[in-house]
Amino acid sequence: MSAQFNAMTTERLFRDDAYLRETSARVVDVDERGITLDRTIFYPQGGGQVGDTGVLVRTNGEPIVVVDTRKGDADAILHVRTDAALRPEIGETLKLAIDWERRYRLMRLHTALHVLSCVVVAPVTGGNIAPDKARLDFDIDMSLLDAQKIERETNALIARGIATETVWITDEELDARPELVKTMSVKPPRGAGRVRLLRIPGIDLQPCGGTHVANIGEIGAIRVLRIKNEGRRNRRVEIALAD
Ligand SMILES: [Zn+2]
């Protein structure tokens, strides 16, 4: 029973080091949905951030292109391929490489949303991070959203070049500090006994399981692409990297 459970748990290497571009891992399961490994550097779609893409290389040199990464059963992570005929052996060791350029843009945009959420002071009702743009939805009056002001203030905070930190707290500690949860639509994962937080000292502290840059200066600068009214509680601020 426990062996089976362990087999369906994928160690999330990106949690401790989001900068890992390559590693190796063992195949623990293969089905039509995807390939499950004992550990991975591929981030699975979640918390508004899209899943990673990249390649798995078999011992015989055959590449398996990964077009998406999703959460599977229990704590497994599925590496989604287009060609289900590509079936590595259970126990086989694969070389993993993520599409680093794409992922690094996601890390920069994702961290930029943390900064943005401190410039626009309102409950966050939604969000999404894609390689080319990212957005947050706020429960706020449209008249309070000024694109130029938001862009200027967000970039001023980014220019401080502050190192980010990962902090873990217990479920009980989080319950005692409900003000930490800004995102109303995405509740932090519970039940594991502890919750992961991203801290940008002096700027932001909130539960988040995503991948972030080590220093907000790496974001560079952002542009506000548009501000849209997507409903009474969804005033959408869309951003892109300036470069
Ligand atoms: Zn985050």
Residues whose N, C-alpha, C, O or C-beta is under 5 A from the ligand:
A	BS01	ZN	H110 L198 C208 G210
